[in-house]
Amino acid sequence: MAGDDDGTLLAGNELLTRVDAFLRENEALLKAVKVSMVEGSIVRVLAMRCRAIEALADFLSDRVKVAVLAHQHDVVLVIGNVILLGGSLSGLKRHDASGREIDITVLRHTIEVKNGIDIRPRDVPRLVDEHFGEIVASAASKKAWWLCYLARRPAPKGKIGAACIYYLVIVEIPAAEVAARGGEACRVAVGDEAMRLADDIEKKVVSEDGVDEGFLVPVKNVWIVDKLREELAASKKELAAKEKEIASLKRQLSKK
């Protein structure tokens, strides 16, 4: 597997730096980013998509260990920081006075980012439950938590890359508000609202983007692995079609 300029694979701060640079160097792609949002009484959910996310996967496919979820976390970190908050690289993975690491620090925003895989809207309460205790405990140092996952259009009938395939979904939960309410009732309420809004955002983007199938499907593996597998499957399908066409031409020639 090829790496970056010196042949090594990207990780840690170097990965953050290269992803940040890639996004800023491709201004046209950044301008094409489309963000949709729905809000509830506690939670809000955003969905981002554009060719920038597709192009970033292509850029990273031979520069990182593609099956590492921690790398997906760092990529999502930079995407959210640059596109949603307009933050700089210096605001990532900083430590507060107590030594706690904070994923994103931009002005008054202090955000913790968590990633899930193979998530459908109905699975979002499970994602909330997994982190609820930490969200409550972190209220003094972290303003919000982003529980993130990727969804995509079903396998396209045409050539991969002709449309934006991947959707980055961010479930944003305000830590202080959740901590103030606290308790089991709050945990259930946050999970239920997050699930409803995740379903609403999917319906919203399906309508806005004209997704013919009328639904999105979960990304069941690390994002770049999923993309590479889809491209391989499409290539095999295209190859099989060409082989069938060649066989047909050979039969026609033999008859002549």
C-alpha positions in Angstrom: 0.0 0.0 0.0 1.4 3.4 -1.0 1.7 6.1 1.6 2.2 9.8 1.7 5.2 11.6 0.0 7.8 9.5 1.9 5.9 6.2 1.6 4.7 6.1 5.2 1.1 5.8 6.2 -0.6 8.8 7.9 -1.7 8.8 11.5 -2.0 11.1 14.5 -1.2 14.8 14.1 0.1 14.2 10.6 -3.2 12.7 9.5 -5.0 15.7 10.9 -2.7 18.1 9.2 -3.0 16.4 5.8 -6.8 16.2 5.9 -7.0 19.8 7.0 -4.7 20.9 4.1 -6.6 18.8 1.6 -9.9 20.4 2.4 -8.5 24.0 2.4 -6.6 23.3 -0.9 -9.9 22.3 -2.6 -12.0 25.4 -2.1 -14.3 24.5 -4.9 -15.2 21.3 -3.2 -15.7 23.0 0.1 -18.1 25.5 -1.5 -20.2 22.6 -2.8 -20.8 21.1 0.7 -24.5 20.7 1.4 -25.6 20.7 5.0 -29.2 19.9 6.2 -30.4 20.1 9.8 -33.4 19.2 11.9 -33.8 20.3 15.6 -35.7 19.0 18.6 -36.1 20.3 22.1 -32.7 18.9 23.2 -30.9 17.4 20.2 -30.2 18.5 16.7 -29.0 16.4 13.8 -27.1 17.4 10.8 -26.3 15.6 7.5 -23.3 16.7 5.4 -22.6 15.5 1.8 -20.7 16.7 -1.2 -17.9 15.6 -3.6 -15.4 16.9 -1.0 -16.2 13.9 1.2 -15.9 11.5 -1.8 -12.7 13.1 -2.9 -11.2 12.9 0.6 -11.9 9.1 0.6 -10.0 8.8 -2.7 -7.1 10.9 -1.3 -6.8 8.8 1.9 -7.4 5.3 0.4 -3.6 4.7 0.0 -2.4 7.0 2.8 -4.0 5.4 5.9 -4.7 2.0 7.4 -8.1 2.0 5.9 -9.7 -0.4 8.5 -8.8 1.7 11.5 -11.9 3.4 13.1 -9.7 5.9 15.0 -8.6 7.3 11.6 -12.2 7.7 10.6 -12.7 9.6 13.9 -9.9 12.0 13.1 -11.1 12.6 9.6 -14.6 13.4 10.8 -13.0 15.7 13.4 -11.4 17.8 10.7 -14.4 17.8 8.4 -16.7 19.1 11.2 -14.1 21.6 12.4 -13.4 23.1 9.0 -16.9 22.9 7.4 -19.3 23.5 10.3 -17.2 25.6 12.6 -14.7 27.3 10.4 -12.0 26.3 12.9 -8.3 25.9 12.5 -6.0 22.9 13.0 -4.8 24.5 16.3 -8.2 23.9 17.8 -8.0 20.1 17.5 -7.2 17.7 20.4 -6.3 20.4 22.9 -6.0 19.8 26.7 -7.9 21.9 29.2 -6.5 23.0 32.6 -7.2 19.6 34.1 -5.4 17.8 31.3 -8.5 16.4 29.7 -8.2 16.2 25.9 -11.0 18.0 24.0 -11.5 17.0 20.4 -12.5 20.4 19.0 -12.1 23.9 20.7 -13.3 26.8 18.6 -14.1 30.0 20.5 -16.8 28.9 23.0 -17.3 25.5 21.3 -15.8 22.6 23.1 -16.8 19.4 21.4 -16.2 15.6 21.9 -16.6 13.5 18.8 -17.6 9.8 18.8 -18.1 7.5 15.8 -20.4 4.6 15.2 -20.5 2.1 12.4 -23.4 0.2 10.9 -25.9 2.7 12.4 -29.5 3.2 11.2 -31.9 5.7 12.8 -33.3 3.0 15.0 -29.8 2.3 16.3 -29.1 5.8 17.4 -30.6 5.3 21.0 -28.0 2.6 21.5 -25.3 5.1 20.5 -26.7 7.6 22.9 -26.8 5.0 25.7 -23.2 4.1 25.1 -22.0 7.6 25.8 -24.7 9.1 28.0 -22.8 8.7 31.3 -19.7 10.4 29.8 -21.8 13.2 28.3 -23.3 14.0 31.8 -19.9 13.8 33.5 -18.2 16.0 30.9 -20.6 19.0 31.2 -18.0 21.2 32.9 -15.4 20.9 30.1 -17.3 20.0 27.0 -20.2 22.0 25.6 -21.5 19.4 23.2 -21.0 15.9 21.9 -21.1 14.9 18.3 -22.2 11.2 17.8 -21.4 10.6 14.2 -22.0 7.9 11.7 -22.0 7.5 7.9 -24.8 6.5 5.7 -24.9 6.2 1.9 -27.1 5.9 -1.1 -27.8 2.3 -2.2 -25.3 1.0 -4.7 -25.8 3.3 -7.7 -27.0 1.8 -11.0 -24.5 4.1 -12.9 -20.8 4.7 -12.4 -19.7 5.3 -8.9 -18.6 8.9 -8.4 -21.4 10.3 -10.7 -23.3 11.5 -7.6 -22.5 12.1 -3.9 -22.8 8.7 -2.3 -21.8 9.3 1.4 -23.7 11.2 4.1 -22.0 12.2 7.3 -24.7 12.4 10.0 -23.9 14.2 13.3 -26.2 13.9 16.3 -25.3 16.9 18.5 -26.1 16.7 22.2 -25.6 19.6 24.6 -23.8 18.3 27.6 -24.8 21.0 30.1 -28.5 20.7 29.3 -28.5 17.0 29.6 -26.5 17.1 32.8 -29.0 19.6 34.3 -31.9 17.3 33.5 -30.1 14.1 34.4 -31.5 10.7 35.3 -33.0 7.8 33.5 -35.9 9.8 32.1 -33.5 12.2 30.4 -31.5 9.4 28.9 -34.6 7.8 27.4 -35.9 11.2 26.1 -32.5 12.1 24.5 -32.3 8.7 22.8 -35.9 8.8 21.5 -35.6 12.3 20.2 -32.2 11.6 18.6 -33.8 8.5 16.8 -36.7 10.5 15.6 -34.5 13.3 14.3 -32.1 10.9 12.6 -35.1 9.4 10.8 -36.3 12.9 9.9 -32.9 14.0 8.5 -32.7 10.9 6.4 -36.1 11.6 4.9 -35.1 15.2 4.4 -31.9 14.5 2.4 -33.6 11.7 0.4 -36.2 14.3 -0.7 -33.6 17.1 -1.3 -31.2 15.0 -3.2 -33.7 13.0 -5.2 -32.5 9.6 -4.0 -34.5 7.3 -6.3 -34.6 4.4 -3.9 -36.2 6.6 -1.2 -33.8 5.5 1.6 -30.2 5.4 2.7 -28.3 2.4 3.9 -25.8 2.2 6.8 -22.1 2.1 6.2 -21.3 -1.2 7.9 -17.6 -0.9 8.0 -15.0 1.9 8.3 -15.9 4.4 5.6 -13.0 4.0 3.3 -13.2 0.2 3.4 -16.8 0.5 2.4 -16.0 2.8 -0.5 -13.2 0.6 -1.8 -15.5 -2.5 -1.6 -18.2 -0.7 -3.5 -15.8 0.4 -6.2 -14.4 -3.2 -6.5 -17.9 -4.6 -6.8 -18.8 -2.0 -9.5 -15.6 -2.8 -11.4 -16.3 -6.6 -11.3 -19.8 -5.9 -12.6 -18.5 -3.7 -15.4 -15.9 -6.3 -16.3 -18.5 -9.1 -16.4 -20.7 -7.0 -18.7 -17.7 -6.4 -21.1 -16.8 -10.1 -21.1 -20.4 -10.9 -21.9 -20.3 -8.4 -24.8 -17.0 -9.8 -26.1 -18.4 -13.4 -26.0 -21.5 -12.2 -28.0 -19.3 -10.6 -30.6 -17.2 -13.7 -30.9 -20.3 -15.8 -31.5 -21.5 -13.4 -34.2 -18.0 -13.5 -35.9 -17.9 -17.3 -35.8 -21.3 -17.5 -37.5 -20.1 -15.2 -40.3 
